[in-house]
């Protein structure tokens, strides 16, 4: 596998030099041809032999590919460093000689491989190793894993314990070995309709071995996987305040230490109201400590019939079932999984993606024979490892890469995809971007049950994934065995000989997620060939010594929300080989001078800074750029005229651009842009000089644009910016407008006609006028609509057929809206209506819609009113006489919403800021179902 990743990586390096209009070095054409031919040969061989276990041969291939890459990239960095002081090139003698030696080594390896191939031709194969879908393109849409068949008696027993007459706070442990289905069972109980109706509030918390008390409390407080800057006691006090007076259920998943519960339990009130804490754990002794022996529930292995049923459900179409010729051997495979649901699911995922032949199933059964007598934990790891070995070669590097992320953490897919692209471990597919290839790989890993997709976004795609800790252990074992990456844990990976040759280093502190030990920098001083340095927490780069300049790094990033913090300006530009750079900057004003174009390899740039950033025209000379995100803002310079002007074919993201000049010249240079955020603010500029060049007339020429966020400040001449009735690209799926001052007829005709638009936010002053009349045939694909702070809107005339696919409606700050049209409630796809800071009459109409729908048998429509939430909260706080009157004004109403404890607001409104890019979100019960959030395309 490492050899395959090395071959792909070198392919990408050579291609980046080839397509660059001003490559930092020139390669000898004959050497380039020899390298390419050898790499193609090795790639083909490795793809045809994905279970090849000749580690000596693989290590030789990997070493040769890495050696070529080291020679090339070291020469590039030397040349760039030399170019800072002189225009002359350094000698290419060492480059040529080094590559010549590598090519000779490759030729020798190629000869040995050809001998293996010749032997295979002469010797019939004894086991079929065929994959029906080895191209990486899945044959079906994403599906959830098959649900294990839980014993009815266990279900009834746990439900009784949770809802029984015992009034005091009870702890209900669920015990069982890893992979037996504890979390899946707990989720099943958690979502049971009896439990949903019985408890006032339900919270799910993931604990894991390396727990943080603050993180546990934050998960309870925000009812989601969020971190908080609040101190532990403050978090605890808010949790206690939130839970008082409510019958609550808290699930603490994957607990390893009783201290984790002891440290947070004091914040969980016990007022004899039937509240419960349910935990899942692998440790029987922990369950005994937490409760009486008759209270805890032990998960049982599936019997042979249920094991076979789960395997069939995982592998076969429900209507077609198992072919008769596979039934006997299939039951044998199910039996060898020992009734462990995780093993059955993973082996089933392997069989599902294979050719449905009896010979292959016999081969799979024989592979399981060698591990049948191992102890449980080792057995599970071995059986999961078998499924890894049977993966198509193109998936193996990507699967192992998942191990760099901390245990039990949600993995943000947008980051993962960018990491894969920057690492160069994706096999290019004609007519598809690397991001699209990555998404196909994720789908296939999901279909094989190797990763879990817990929730989906509004567009049916995923934002996060998770990995079972046993599968992560497989990743760590295989990655370290094959030297794919090295994991640093405090004091556990300190020998220089262990770290010298690592291409990727991941540092995961055991006891903290927030602080990066500065002394650990010395551990990697000798890792001069490292290409990726990933860590949990925040690292501050100060006066880095020469040995810590990471001269060959491609990816230098935390794997969580933190960013690399630079306090030395010049340090940014010393990492000239970087492909992925995400950083914060402090102390001096940040001005990107021409040196940033020396980052010749850069693909993703994310800058978190407190004021605007100015780029130079050199950005147009960086053809490998794919994503540029700068908070607060950045000014995109004019593209220079001349015959050497570049088209940034790979550029997909620009966020946020200040005063974007959407000229024909600019637009034609970014033809594949998918995501664009723009803000106009002309207050400090000369109107006569700037305004003629600022307009959006050419916006519709961005024919691949899928997401647009357009914000026009109140100091701008909106008519000039929106001149000639701006047309939006028909490719748009997501549109957020603010300050555009469109009249409502324009919204209907110009936005409603967009055929693919699924998500629309009309924010502050996006629209003017008091009446909105919609017509049939518009908004055909719209699923989510939010209207916020369009205070002139008074009358809304529509029909249920005018929004045929609408699922969520969010109205915020519409203080003059007379009513919500009653026909809105009749939209068959509608799941949720949310009102926040709206008029009293609008609230009355929402209540009327609720009652009408209930009378019509529609119990599923969720209508959430901020007024009701505030009154309930104030009542809980002892303010029985409060009668909020909206007539007192918008700000008066907001005061009650914002005062004191923010917990309910957080659970109602969700994250007010997208962690990656700062988009606001719409969140409620609907989001819990499908992760529908206002954010730019993250995946």
Secondary structure as GFF3:
##gff-version 3
##sequence-region A 1 939
A	DSSP	alpha_helix	2	19	.	.	.	ID=ss1
A	DSSP	alpha_helix	29	48	.	.	.	ID=ss2
A	DSSP	alpha_helix	55	83	.	.	.	ID=ss3
A	DSSP	alpha_helix	93	122	.	.	.	ID=ss4
A	DSSP	alpha_helix	152	163	.	.	.	ID=ss5
A	DSSP	beta_strand	170	175	.	.	.	ID=ss6
A	DSSP	alpha_helix	182	190	.	.	.	ID=ss7
A	DSSP	alpha_helix	193	198	.	.	.	ID=ss8
A	DSSP	beta_strand	201	206	.	.	.	ID=ss9
A	DSSP	alpha_helix	213	222	.	.	.	ID=ss10
A	DSSP	alpha_helix	232	243	.	.	.	ID=ss11
A	DSSP	beta_strand	248	253	.	.	.	ID=ss12
A	DSSP	alpha_helix	258	265	.	.	.	ID=ss13
A	DSSP	beta_strand	276	281	.	.	.	ID=ss14
A	DSSP	alpha_helix	284	290	.	.	.	ID=ss15
A	DSSP	beta_strand	297	298	.	.	.	ID=ss16
A	DSSP	alpha_helix	304	315	.	.	.	ID=ss17
A	DSSP	alpha_helix	324	336	.	.	.	ID=ss18
A	DSSP	alpha_helix	341	352	.	.	.	ID=ss19
A	DSSP	alpha_helix	358	369	.	.	.	ID=ss20
A	DSSP	alpha_helix	376	389	.	.	.	ID=ss21
A	DSSP	alpha_helix	393	401	.	.	.	ID=ss22
A	DSSP	three_ten_helix	402	404	.	.	.	ID=ss23
A	DSSP	beta_strand	411	412	.	.	.	ID=ss24
A	DSSP	alpha_helix	413	423	.	.	.	ID=ss25
A	DSSP	alpha_helix	434	447	.	.	.	ID=ss26
A	DSSP	beta_strand	464	465	.	.	.	ID=ss27
A	DSSP	alpha_helix	469	481	.	.	.	ID=ss28
A	DSSP	beta_strand	486	488	.	.	.	ID=ss29
A	DSSP	alpha_helix	496	499	.	.	.	ID=ss30
A	DSSP	beta_strand	504	507	.	.	.	ID=ss31
A	DSSP	three_ten_helix	518	524	.	.	.	ID=ss32
A	DSSP	beta_strand	532	535	.	.	.	ID=ss33
A	DSSP	beta_strand	540	541	.	.	.	ID=ss34
A	DSSP	three_ten_helix	546	548	.	.	.	ID=ss35
A	DSSP	beta_strand	555	558	.	.	.	ID=ss36
A	DSSP	beta_strand	564	566	.	.	.	ID=ss37
A	DSSP	three_ten_helix	569	574	.	.	.	ID=ss38
A	DSSP	beta_strand	580	585	.	.	.	ID=ss39
A	DSSP	three_ten_helix	594	598	.	.	.	ID=ss40
A	DSSP	beta_strand	604	608	.	.	.	ID=ss41
A	DSSP	beta_strand	613	614	.	.	.	ID=ss42
A	DSSP	three_ten_helix	617	621	.	.	.	ID=ss43
A	DSSP	beta_strand	627	635	.	.	.	ID=ss44
A	DSSP	beta_strand	653	658	.	.	.	ID=ss45
A	DSSP	alpha_helix	664	667	.	.	.	ID=ss46
A	DSSP	beta_strand	675	680	.	.	.	ID=ss47
A	DSSP	alpha_helix	687	690	.	.	.	ID=ss48
A	DSSP	three_ten_helix	691	693	.	.	.	ID=ss49
A	DSSP	three_ten_helix	699	701	.	.	.	ID=ss50
A	DSSP	beta_strand	707	712	.	.	.	ID=ss51
A	DSSP	alpha_helix	718	721	.	.	.	ID=ss52
A	DSSP	beta_strand	734	738	.	.	.	ID=ss53
A	DSSP	beta_strand	742	743	.	.	.	ID=ss54
A	DSSP	alpha_helix	744	746	.	.	.	ID=ss55
A	DSSP	pi_helix	747	751	.	.	.	ID=ss56
A	DSSP	beta_strand	759	762	.	.	.	ID=ss57
A	DSSP	beta_strand	767	768	.	.	.	ID=ss58
A	DSSP	beta_strand	771	773	.	.	.	ID=ss59
A	DSSP	beta_strand	784	788	.	.	.	ID=ss60
A	DSSP	beta_strand	795	797	.	.	.	ID=ss61
A	DSSP	three_ten_helix	800	803	.	.	.	ID=ss62
A	DSSP	beta_strand	808	812	.	.	.	ID=ss63
A	DSSP	three_ten_helix	822	826	.	.	.	ID=ss64
A	DSSP	beta_strand	832	836	.	.	.	ID=ss65
A	DSSP	alpha_helix	840	855	.	.	.	ID=ss66
A	DSSP	beta_strand	862	865	.	.	.	ID=ss67
A	DSSP	alpha_helix	866	876	.	.	.	ID=ss68
A	DSSP	three_ten_helix	886	888	.	.	.	ID=ss69
A	DSSP	alpha_helix	890	898	.	.	.	ID=ss70
A	DSSP	alpha_helix	903	909	.	.	.	ID=ss71
A	DSSP	alpha_helix	925	930	.	.	.	ID=ss72
###
